């Protein structure tokens, strides 16, 4: 049945649903039309602030503060370092997203091992670079650092908890189950408050680490608990006969798990793991609650300047578009790999 035939069938059999769909289509089209008029047609992209009008967006606010949004409070004479971090993250995404043979394997390895250490070295300094305290790590680069670090640690934490949850040893199984249930039962805001304010009271002065490190560790446990349940579900889907066949061939438990069970479990749970990563990327804006200067907090801080005070909506639209674009790219990479894995299966 063609699209026109389906539409005629829907009108004749379900006129109420067709009317509701038509009303919603008109509302959405109306909203898109006014958004385009405000954001593009009547917007001001160049010139002076006096050229801005109430009928369109004033993108001069974004262009005038773009360095603050992207680099935050990072010292202006060392901006090449966060720029290099952006380049390395983008390079790893390109290598992972496109099939380039063995180069793709190096992309996975660098994302899981080299990239986090390179990021902290470039931003923090040391070993020949000027030291920059974590207090100056702010803006969108802070969201990127948090996302890359936590997603890198999420997978090994999730695999460890999932295997411990399936362990036959009561103590190991019990500890893993308590950890997973505790982390999954707490809201992310609570995890952030624990990392920011409670952990420093549990250690002597100077031994609790900087706040960014504490947040990364706590969020890695938090997301790792969710990843553990996704991976455990994937392990349970793998036919038991494969493990029994591997055992009959003389493979040990770790060989069976590493070569046969885990690769299939990760492939099955891949969409769920990507969803966790996307949720983490969006939820990184919650850093504003504990006073960390992420992109959203930088936008709010610029509103204290009377010059930019009335352009807060443009700032929020810019933040929304930045995170939508990041989530869209992650979802496209996920869809691509799902199709590729199905072809290879």
N, C-alpha and C positions, 0 to 999 in steps of 0.2 A: 504494500500500500504506500502510495506516495505521500509526501508531506501535506499536500493540498487535500488528499483524501482523508488523511488522519485528522486534519483540522475540521473538515466537514462532518466526520463521524463524531468528533468531540462536541461540536456545536449541537448536533441533533440528539445525542444521547445524554450529554452532561452540560446543559446550558449554564447551570449555576457555576460550575467549576471554570468554564470558559470565561464567564463574566468576571469572576474574581481574578483570574489570570490577566485578563485585559486591563482591569483597573490597576493592578500592580505594575503591569508593563508601562502604562501611562505615567504612573507616579515615578518609576525608576527613570524613564526617559526625560521627564520634567526635571528631576534632580540632576541628571547627567548634563542636560542642556545648560542649566544655571551654573553648574560647577565649571564647565568649559568656558562659559562667558566670564566667570569671575577669575578663574585661574590662568586663562590664556588670552582670550579676546580683549578684555578690558584691563588686563594686568599691566603693571609697569615693571619693565625689566632693566631699563637703563635710565640715566639722567640723575636728577636730584630728588630728595624726598618731597619737595614741593610739587613735583609732577605726579605724585600718587593721588589717587582719587578713591572715593568711597564705593565706587561701583566695581572695582577690580582689586586683585591682590597686589601688594607692594613687595615684589621679590627683591627689592633693594635691601630689605632687612636680612634676607638669607645671604645674598652676595656680600654684604658688608660684614657679616659675622661668620662666614664660612670657615675661616681658620679656627675660630673659637669652637665651632661645632665639631669639626673634624679632629683637631689636635688638643682642644681643651686648654688647660693651663700649662702645657708642656713648654719648656724654655724655647723661645723663638730662634735662638742661635743653634738649636739642635733638632730642628724639625725634620731633617733628613732621616732621623732614626725612626720615628713613627711612620714616615712615608715608606721606608724600606719594609717595615712590618706589614703595612697594607699590601705592598707588592708581593711579599712572600706568601701571604694568605691567599691572594688572588691567584698566584702561580700554582699553589697546591690545589686550589679548587679546579683550575683548568686541567691540571694533570690527572686529577681523580675523575673529572667529569667526562673526559674524552678518551676513547680507547687508543692508547699509544704503545701497546705491547708492554714490554718490561718497564718502560718509563713509568707506567701507571703504578706498578708495584713500589717503585721508589717514592712516588707521591704518597701512597698510604704509609710507608715507613717514615717519611719525613714528617707527615702530619701527626703520627703517633709518638715520635721520639724527638726529632730535631727541632721542629717548628716551635713548640712551647718554650724550650730552652733558649732558642735564638730570640724569641720575642722578649723574654725576661732579661736577657743580656742586653739587647739593643735598647730597650726602654729604661732599664735600671742602671746600666752602666757597669763599670768594673772591667778588669782585664784590658786596660788601655783606653776605655771610654770613660768620660766624665760621669760620675754618679748622679743620678736624678732620683730623688725620693719618690716613693709611690704616691705621695700626696699630689704630685703634679701629673699623674696619669689620669687623664680625664677626657671628657668628650666622647665621641663615637669610638675612639681607639680603646677606651675602657670596656665598652660593650664587646668589642671584637676580642680583646684579650680574655675576658671572662668566658665568652662563648668557645673560643679555641681551646683554652685550658680545660674547661669542664668537660667538653665533648671528648677531648683526648683521654681524660682519666675515667670517663663514664664507662667506656667499653671494658677495660680490664677489671674495674670494680664490679660491673654487672656480671661478667663471666665468673668472677670469683664467688660472688654471693649466690649465683645460680647453681654452681657446682656444689657449694657448701650446703645449699638448701636441699639438694638431692643426695647428700651424703648419708651413708648408713650409720655413721657415728652419731649418737644422740646429742652429745655436747656440741659438735660442729653444726649439726642440723638445727638445734635449738637456738644457738647464737645467731646463725644466719637468718632464721625465721623472725626472731625478735628484732634484729636490725632492719630487715626489709619492712616489716609491719610498722615499726616505729617511724621510719623515715617516710613511708608512704602515707602515714596517718597524720603527719604534721604539715601545716601550710608552709609554703616557701617563705613567707614573711617571717615566720617564727625561726626558720633556719638562718635567715639573714641576721636577725636580732641576736641569736646565739653566737654567731660568728663575730659580730661586731662588738657586743657589749659583755657577754657572759664569759666567753673563753678567756679574755685577758685577766679575769679574776681568779681563774683556775691555775694560772702559771705565775711564777715569779716575774718581776719586771724584766722586760727585754727577752723573755723566752717564749712568748706567745706568737711571735712573728708579726709581720705587718698585716693590715686589715685585708688587703687584696688576697694574700695567701690564705688567710683563714676562710674567707668567703669561697675561694676556689675549692678548698678541701671539703668544706661542709656541703657545698652544692654538688660536688662530685659524689659524695655519699648519697645525697638526696636523689639525684638523677640516676645514679647507679642502682638504687633500689628498684626504681621503675624499670630500668633496663634489665635487671635480673629476672623480673617476672616475664618480660617479653622473651628473653633468651630461654628461660625454663620452659615456657610454652612451646618454643621451637624444638627444644630437646625432646619433649614428650611426643611431638609429632613424628620424629624420626623413627622408623620401624625398629622394633626391638631385635628383629632377626639380623639386622646389620651388625649390631654390637655382638651378638652371639656368634655370627660368622667370623668377625674379627678375632674374637677370643679363641675360636677353634683353630685359627691360623697362627696362633701364638703371639698375637699383639697384646701388649700390656694395657692396663686401664688408661694410662695417659696417652699412649699411642692411638688407641681407639677413640678417645675423646678428642684429641687434637687433629687427627687426620680424617675421621669419619663423621663423628657426631656434631662437633662444634661448627664446622663449615656449613653443614646443612641447616643447623639451628639458626645460625646468623643469617643465612640466606632467607629462611622462612620469616624470621623476625625483623628483617631489614626495614620494611615500611613502618613498623612500630618504633624502631630505634630512630628513624628520621623524624617521626612525629615528636618524639621526646626532644630531639635537638632543636626542632623548629619552636617548640614551646619554650625551651630554655632561652633561645635568642629573643623571643618576644618578652619573656619575663625578666630579662636583664634590665629592663627599665625600672624594676622594683628597687634597684640600688638607690634610687632617690629617697627611699624611706629611711635608710640608715645614713643618709647625708653624703653619699659618694657622688662625685660630680660626673655622672654619665651624661649622655647626649641630652636627655630630657631635662636634667637638672641644669645643664649649661643654658638651655633655651630659657628656662625660668629665670636664671640669674641675669640674662641680658635684659629682661623686662624691668629690672631696677633702674635702667637708664631711661630717663624721660624721652629720649630721642626715639627709642624703640618700643615704648610701653604699649602703644595702641596696635602693634602688629603681632600680638601674641598668637592670633589664629594662624597666620602664615607660618609661624614657628611650629605649631602643633601639626599642621598639614605636612611640613617638611619632615618632621619626625615620623609621622605615620607612613609617608611615602618611602622613607629610608628603610624602615623595618618591613614594610610590605615587599619592597624589592628584594631584600635579603631572604625573606621567607619564600618568595616566589622562585628565586633561583634555586634554593634548596629543594623545593618541591619538584622543580623541573629535573634536577639532577636525580632525584629519587625515582621519578617516573621513567626516566631514561634507563636507569639501572634495573628497574623492575622488568621492563620490556627485554632488556639484554639478557638478564638472567633466565627469563622464560624461554628465550630463543635457544640458549645454551643448554637448558635442562633436558 
